[in-house]
Amino acid sequence: MYQLARFTVFAVAVGVTVGCGNKGDAPAYANVSGTVTYNGKPLDKGQITFSTEGRPPTAMDVVDGKFAGQAMIGSNRVQVAAYRKSAKERNIPESARAQVKAYQAMNKGGGSSDTNSMEMEDYIPPEWGSDSKQMRVVESGGANKFEFDIKGK
């Protein structure tokens, strides 16, 4: 009985602490939009990601060079990805090749992503993609319109 009472007091204390927490701790988002060009032309199809330290990133589709969505307020790292058919198949380990084939088989009929095809490659330069150091500040109530002009091969 004594243990039940202790557990009840503990559960109530945790509930009050969590339930009455400061709502200001939730991340704040703002609308963002803009354009992405690749070698001076609108990026046909791709994805742009805004991310802040310690929080999940926000990804938006880029279609005909335009994107719109929401990103976390504050300083964001920006990454861009776009895929096209490669002249040669990617050299990946056999175990990874088997995983890709299994994933494609699971998604048969449901549409599979071009990013999972072994014939596709991300053609955006690493300084805009995986190694991006591009930073933009998203402001609360600001216009947050960004233009990205990517140069590549």
N, C-alpha and C positions, 0 to 999 in steps of 0.2 A: 504494500500500500504506500509506504514511504517513497519507494522508487517511482511509482506512478505519479505521485504529487510532484516530485522533483522534475520528472519528464514534462509534466503539464506546464509547470512554471517556466522551464527552459523553452518549450515550444511557443508559449505565449510571448516570451521575451524576444525570440527570434522573429516571430510574426510581426510584432510591433516594430522592431528595428528595420526589417526588410520592407514591410508594408507602408511604413511612414517615412521612408527614406526621402531624401531631397530629390525632387523631380528634375532639378537642374543638372543632375548627373547624367541624364540621357543625352546622347550626342545630338547636336543640332545640325540640320541640313538646310541647304539653300538651293534654289534652282540654278542650273548651269546650262549653257548652250554654246554653240559655236560651229566652227568649220575646221576640217582637216584636209589639207591638200598634200599630194605626193608628187614631187617634181612639178609643181605649179598647177596640177589638175586635181579636181575634187577626188578624194579617196572613194572609190566605188562602194566598197563594202568592207567593214572592219569593226573594231571594238576599241573604245577608249576607256581607260580606268583611272579613277581618282582615288588616291589612298592617303590616309594619315597614319602616323605612327601608332601602333597598338590597337587599331580598329580594322574591321573588315573593309575591303575596298568596295567602291561602287563602280559598276561597269555599265556602259551604254553602247548601243549599236551606233555605228557610223554608216549612214546610207546617203549616197550621192554627196559625200563630203560634209554632211550635217549631222550633228548630235544634239540631244537635249535630255535632261534628266535632273537628278539631284546628287549633290556631293556634300560631304561634311564641311562645315564652316571651319576655316583655318587654312593652314599651309598644307597643300596636297601634292603628292608625287603623281605625275601624269605619265601613263604608259599607253602606247598605241600598238595594236596588232592587226595585221591583214594577211590573208593567205591566198596563194595562187598555186597553180599546178607547177610542180618542179620539173626540170629537164630530166632529173634522175631521182630514183627512189631514195629516201633517207636511209642512211646506214645506221640501223639500230639493232640492239641485241635480239637474239631469237626469242627470248622470253617476253620482251616488250612487243615484238611483232605478233606473238600469239595472243597477248592481251588485247592489242588493237583489233585483231580479227574477231576475237570473242565479243568485244564491245560492239563492233559493227554488226555481228550476227544478232546480238540482243536487240539492237535498234532497227533491225530490218523491218521496213514498213512504217516505222515511226519516224523515219528521217534521221540520218546520221550527220554529224557535224563534219564539215570539211576539215576542221582542225585535227581530226582524228585519223584522217586518211594518210597513208604512208607516202602518197604522191604529192601531198601538199606541203608548202613551206611558208613560214612567216617571212615576208620580204621587207618588213620594216627594219631599218638599221637598229642595232642593239642600243644605241644611245637614245632612242625613242621607245624601245621595247623593254627587254629584260634588264638592261643596264641603265635604264633611264635615270637621269638626274634632273629632269625637267620638273620644275616646281611652279605652282600657281596658287594664289591665295583666293579662297572662296569667301566672300563677305556676306554677312547677314543683310538682307535688303538691298544688296548691290545688283548691278546688271549681270555680272558674272558671265560675260560673253568673251569667249576665248577663240583665238585663231592660231592654228598650228600648221606650219609649212615645213614639211619633212622633205629632205633631199636624200635620194638613194640611187642605187644602181639600176 
